[in-house]
Amino acid sequence: MAALPDTESPKFEAELPPQTSFEIASHPQAQRAEWVLDSPDPPSFWHDLLVSIRETLLPNNSNDDKKKSPLTDKQALCRGAASLFQGLFPILRWGKSYRLSKFKSDLMAGLTLASLSIPQSIGYANLAKLDPQYGLYTSVVPPLVYALMGSSREIAIGPVAVVSLLLSSMIQKIQDPLTDPGAYRRLVFTATFFAGTFQVIFGLFRLGFLVDFLSHAAIVGFMAGAAIIIGLQQLKGLLGISHFTTKTDVVSVLESAFRSIHYQWYPLNFVLGCSFLIFLLIARFIGRRNKKLFWLPAIAPLMSVVLSTLIVFLTQADKHGVKVVKHIKGGLNPSSAHQLQFGGPHMGESAKIGLICAIVALTEAIAVGRSFASIKGYQIEGNKEMVAMGFMNVAGSLTSCYVATGSFSRTAVNFSAGCQTVVSNIVMAVTVLLSLLLFTKLLYYTPIAILASIILSALPGLIDVKEALQIWRVDKLDFLACIGAFLGVLFGSVEIGLLAAVAISFGKIILLSIRPGTELLGRLPGTDVFCDIRQYPMAIETPGVFLIRINSGFMCFANANFIRERIMRSVKEEDDAQRTERRKIQVVVLDMSNVMNIDTSGIAALEELHKKLVSAGLEVAMASIRWQVIHKLKLANFLDRIGRERVFLSVQEAAEYSCLSSKFNCPNNC
């Protein structure tokens, strides 16, 4: 690419025609205003929507492609189809350069990942109130689909504790899994289908901001509350209790546990579960202290399953009260397409549950993917990840899987094991599939208490006390969302916790939106920079000119009147000698650089502000008007009312012009 000429050099001006050189040296203000006023119309909503879908599905064209000679229609069609497939299936791009050396690393990582995934998947299926095989099914199809469509190299796909709790806590309010497990499963698969559909829609239409409604602080509180509830739910397996509450609040769970203790329960379950829980926690501690032993906490759950199963089988402990898994159906994932329910009384509820699970699953997966991508020095695009997650869950709903997402604990193991690409997910899925085909009969004597201890050992990673304290120190309103989500999950339900978190986050947004700030501007000495005089007391105000910046991204019906009144109050303030006497203020300049958009209420407020200021003998000017705003102001004929010559490219230009046109003598730095 040729270097651009230096437009400030004398040589450049000498090479230009006389008229061009003169225009560079001194553009009149009116002509500069025309640059702002004559800007083209911004793209329409539908144009932006189509562009967003194309950017999501198609990879960016490289500069080399743009330099190539024009293509025929057939070649362009073929290249467009290839780009579409490469956008949907990133494996087609990087798969060409995949080497055996990478496969060796991915193979070891995948096998290590499978050793952790198999026992966890069985445990999470139990948490979701499903038979054990459905957890294993969820560790087969979704990882394979994600490997084809996903862009994260390290993320490990499968069932997770929080989503399993979400599904069971919400669906069992509609259908009891004990009275009719078939109907319960149909609702789970239908909710999974809706979750995947919503995720695809979020990605295609770039609606990722919906996921952001769960703020970081809300997620910290929600995860901590969910971890405690999940842990208390494991008392059923740990104590060998047959009848346990279906509610998820802490009061009901503890009440049910204490009530059950007075009846029949089996101490051997508790002894066995706690013994292996201690082993799992010790393995976790050693793995964190010594990074070279990362494999120890990864294989510890599988070792616990094997050893405990062997102990129960040899001692016949199942005949002495130890609860065991019993029959696990093996074989390939059976089709569940015929079990999806798109009619009937529960379709709306299934869609609602799917939406909630979609948002929570995406929040966790994208956070995990971006965390490990930043360590490796690459980026993942959130919208494409949403599409991949969506197709993965839609495919899962058709093959007897429930909602899958990225697991932080398994992703950390995958990363520590040295994975290079998502091929590790393929290795893990194939290993789990082989286990379904060959080894499910060996798990007949696996104690349920061991599954409970495996889930309990994974929960400490969900409780981040240090991060909660950091949120408290930095932002008290954020901490309110954090503690609201935590207490809502703990003493209400998962839905109440989510609702509390979103409501508090929305309240914060609304509060900041309806009461935006304004800044009185001054020029920093020796510079052309205008900034808030409260933040920079050394800034010099321009005599006769009142510079004020509106700090609102959207001037709309919710905040327009507040902004208008705040500006009028600032102009009429009498406690500042520089601004109290109205005769000393000749021009009011509105810096619109932070206002990205405006609606009709905002325009009406500007019109009323203009009338009041003019009636008070003041002139009004506007500077740094954004594209969407200037377009709407032109359509509303507002610029004709204030005068097109009072529209400026920058605050500096507005201050200089207003200073020269006022009755005051400007200082040298004006």
Secondary structure as GFF3:
##gff-version 3
##sequence-region A 1 670
A	DSSP	alpha_helix	10	15	.	.	.	ID=ss1
A	DSSP	alpha_helix	18	25	.	.	.	ID=ss2
A	DSSP	alpha_helix	29	37	.	.	.	ID=ss3
A	DSSP	alpha_helix	45	57	.	.	.	ID=ss4
A	DSSP	alpha_helix	63	67	.	.	.	ID=ss5
A	DSSP	alpha_helix	73	88	.	.	.	ID=ss6
A	DSSP	alpha_helix	91	94	.	.	.	ID=ss7
A	DSSP	three_ten_helix	95	97	.	.	.	ID=ss8
A	DSSP	alpha_helix	100	127	.	.	.	ID=ss9
A	DSSP	alpha_helix	132	138	.	.	.	ID=ss10
A	DSSP	alpha_helix	141	149	.	.	.	ID=ss11
A	DSSP	beta_strand	156	158	.	.	.	ID=ss12
A	DSSP	alpha_helix	161	171	.	.	.	ID=ss13
A	DSSP	alpha_helix	181	204	.	.	.	ID=ss14
A	DSSP	three_ten_helix	208	213	.	.	.	ID=ss15
A	DSSP	alpha_helix	216	233	.	.	.	ID=ss16
A	DSSP	alpha_helix	235	239	.	.	.	ID=ss17
A	DSSP	alpha_helix	250	261	.	.	.	ID=ss18
A	DSSP	alpha_helix	267	289	.	.	.	ID=ss19
A	DSSP	three_ten_helix	291	293	.	.	.	ID=ss20
A	DSSP	alpha_helix	295	315	.	.	.	ID=ss21
A	DSSP	three_ten_helix	317	320	.	.	.	ID=ss22
A	DSSP	three_ten_helix	337	339	.	.	.	ID=ss23
A	DSSP	alpha_helix	347	376	.	.	.	ID=ss24
A	DSSP	alpha_helix	382	397	.	.	.	ID=ss25
A	DSSP	beta_strand	405	407	.	.	.	ID=ss26
A	DSSP	alpha_helix	408	416	.	.	.	ID=ss27
A	DSSP	alpha_helix	423	438	.	.	.	ID=ss28
A	DSSP	three_ten_helix	440	443	.	.	.	ID=ss29
A	DSSP	alpha_helix	448	458	.	.	.	ID=ss30
A	DSSP	three_ten_helix	459	462	.	.	.	ID=ss31
A	DSSP	alpha_helix	465	474	.	.	.	ID=ss32
A	DSSP	alpha_helix	476	491	.	.	.	ID=ss33
A	DSSP	alpha_helix	494	514	.	.	.	ID=ss34
A	DSSP	beta_strand	517	523	.	.	.	ID=ss35
A	DSSP	beta_strand	530	532	.	.	.	ID=ss36
A	DSSP	beta_strand	545	551	.	.	.	ID=ss37
A	DSSP	beta_strand	554	555	.	.	.	ID=ss38
A	DSSP	alpha_helix	560	571	.	.	.	ID=ss39
A	DSSP	three_ten_helix	582	584	.	.	.	ID=ss40
A	DSSP	beta_strand	587	591	.	.	.	ID=ss41
A	DSSP	beta_strand	597	598	.	.	.	ID=ss42
A	DSSP	alpha_helix	600	615	.	.	.	ID=ss43
A	DSSP	beta_strand	619	623	.	.	.	ID=ss44
A	DSSP	alpha_helix	627	635	.	.	.	ID=ss45
A	DSSP	alpha_helix	638	642	.	.	.	ID=ss46
A	DSSP	three_ten_helix	644	646	.	.	.	ID=ss47
A	DSSP	beta_strand	647	648	.	.	.	ID=ss48
A	DSSP	alpha_helix	651	661	.	.	.	ID=ss49
###
